[in-house]
Each structure stands twice: as C-alpha cells, then as structure tokens.
Amino acid sequence: MEIKYTPWRMRYIKRGDVPDEGCVFCAIAAADGSDDAERLVLYRGQYCFVVMNLYPYNTAHLMVVPYSHIADLTALDQAVATELFSLTQRSVAILQTEYAPHGFNLGMNLGRVAGAGIADHLHMHIVPRWNGDTNFMPVIGDTKLIPESLDETYNRLRPHFAVLSSMSGQSAQRDDAPRTASE
C-alpha cells in the first residue's frame, strides 16, 4: 500500500480543538498586504480579494472574498457583487491559462447547513477540475491527493494576478482600508 502525506490538512481536521480566533477572511481583509504571500492572497481589488484555499479540494483552488463581513448574498452591495463576479471570471481565465483544467466547479455554500466552513463571511469557490481527478481515495480512504504544494501553486499564479493588478490600475497591495457592507 502506498501512503500519501498531506500534513497541512491536520490543522483543518483539528481546528475544532482550537478556540475561535475570529473570521479568517476579516483578518486577511484588515491586513496591510505585507504578508500576502504567507496568507496566500493573490490579488486585492477595491471590494474583494482573491486567495488560495489553505485546505484545497484540488490544485489551484481559489476563493474570491468580499472585504465586507457579510453572510447574506441578497444584502451584498451591487458594486461588491459586480467585482466578486468579475474577479471570478478573471480567476477562471488565469487558471485556464496556467493549468488548462478540463472544467471548473464554482460556487458558494451559504449557511452551515449548506456546507459553509466559514458561514458568516460569504465567498466564491473556484475549483479547477481535470478528467480523472476523482478516484477511490476520497470515497474509500477519506483522503484527497493534491499533487502540487501551496507554495508552488502560489508562485505559478502570482505573476498572472500581478499583471491583472497593473491592468486594473490596482497596486498589488491595496492601499485603502477594508470596505464595510454599508459603504
């Protein structure tokens, strides 16, 4: 039997043992951007940011997250919703260029009962898919194999998002304070 190690997953598995440290997305939103590589932030827009999933379902699993701490999609400001979807489109295009996946899963889990791990701060998942990327391991072995490290993925994607930053007039690091739902 071959054994595959994914030690970064243990933090996710055991996170129920850790006291709540607040919203991880709000912590990223409030950061000045100096540790974006450590936090796996690829891009900061005016209302949303793009971040890699620390516990990916597949290689290059991204999330587009509003700076606003909001769970209700229907209460999302139109400008925020527009940027969220625009960044989703651009992220898909970047992933198509860099990884050439055969398809994508896009979606939001709104509410804990719908599967949201962070239910109080909505976010869009972008999961690249390839023919044959599902097999018996997740079903029988309760294990998902990710063939590329998070650092490797970040280093492959960051230059694409840096170009996006320069094209949109955004700096790679956002200069303004995080937006709130009321702004």
N, C-alpha and C positions, 0 to 999 in steps of 0.2 A: 504494500500500500504506500502510495506517495503522500507525503504530508506537505501542505502549503501553509505558510505562516503569514498572517496579516495582523501583526501586533498592534497597529493603530486602532483596530476595531475594539480592543479590550476597553479602551476609555469609553466608548459608546455603550458597550454591554454593561459596564459597571456604573454608568452615570447615575443610576437610581440610588447608588450608595453615597453620592456626593450632594451636599446641600445646594439648593438653588442659588446660583450666583447672578441671577437676573437674566435678561434677554441677551443672548449672544449676538443677535443682529443689531440691537441697540448699542452694544459695546463696540461693534465694528463701525457703526454709523458715527458714533461720537469720537472715534479715534482720529488723530490728525493725519493719518496716512503714512506716517514714517515706518510703521510695521506692517504695511500691506502685504508684503511678500510672506511674512510669518503667518498672517491671518488668511492668506490665500486669496486676497482681494485682487482681482484682475483689472477692474475699471470702476471709477467713481463718476457718476453723472450728476446732474443737477438735483434729481429727486430719488434716484435709485443707484444701487451699486451691483456689480457682478462679482460673485465669489464662488470659488470651488467648494463643493461639498466635502467636508472633512471626513465623512463616512459615506463614500460614493457607492451608488448602486452599480456603476460601471465606470470605466476610464473616462475622464473628462466630464464628469457630472457637474454641471454648473447650476447656480441659482441666481435669479435676479430678484433683488430685495429692495423695497422702498425704505428710505431713511425713517419714515414715519412708523411708529409702533402702532400698527392697526391690524385687526384681525378680520374686519368686516369688508369684504370686497365691494359691496354696494356703497360703502361710505368713502371709498377711495376717491380722492380728488382727480378730476379729469386729466390734468397735466401729469400727475403721477402715473395714472393708468396708461396714458399715451407713452410715456418714457419707458415704463415697465415692458410694454409690448414691443416697442421699438428696440430696446436692448435685447429682448428675447429673440427677435428676428436677426439682429446683428450677431448675436452669440451663435445662433444656428449656422449662419453663413461662415463665421470663423471656424467653427467645428467642422463644417463640410470641407473647408479648405485644408485644414491641418490634419484631420483624422479620416476623412472620407467614409463616414459611417453609412450604413445601408438604410438607416431610418432613425427616428427620434421618438422618445416619449416626452411630452410637455405636459405640465400640469401643476395644479395646486391642490393640496389637501386642506380644506377649510374646516377646522374643528378637529378635536382629538378623536372623535368617533370616526372621522373620515381618514384617519391615519396621520394627522399632522403631528410631527415630533415637537415642533415649536408652534403651538396652536395660536398664540396671541400675536404673532407677527407674520402676516401673510408673505409668501414668497413663491416664485415660479421656478419649478424644477425643469432643467433641460438635461435629458439623459440620452446620449448617443447610443445607438444600438447597431449591432452587426449580426449578420447571419451566423448562427451557431454560438452566440454569446450566452445563451442559456443552456444549461445541461443538468445533469443529475445532482451536481454539488449543492446548489441551494435547496433543492427539494429533499434529497436524501440525507446529505451531510450537513445541512444548515450552514453552509459556507459559500461565500461568493469570492471568486478569484478576480483580482484586479491586476492586470499584467504590467502596469506602469506605476511607479511611485508618484505620490502627490507632487513632490519637488520637480520630477521630470515633466509632468503634465503642466505645472505652472510655468516652467521655463519654456515649454513649447508654445503656450498660449499667450503669455505676457506680451511678446512683441506685436502680436496681432491687435491686442487691445490698446497698446501704446499708439499704434497707428490710428485706431479709432479715436483715441483721445486727441491726437493732433488734428484729425479731420473735423472733429466736432467743436474745436476751439476750447475743449476742456483740458486742464492740466492733468497729468497722470494722477495727481493727488488733488483732491477737492479743497478749495481754499475757504469755502463758506461753511457755516455751521449746518448741522443736520436740519432738515425740514421737519415740521410737525404737520399733523393732519389738518390743522386749522390754517396753515399758510397757503 
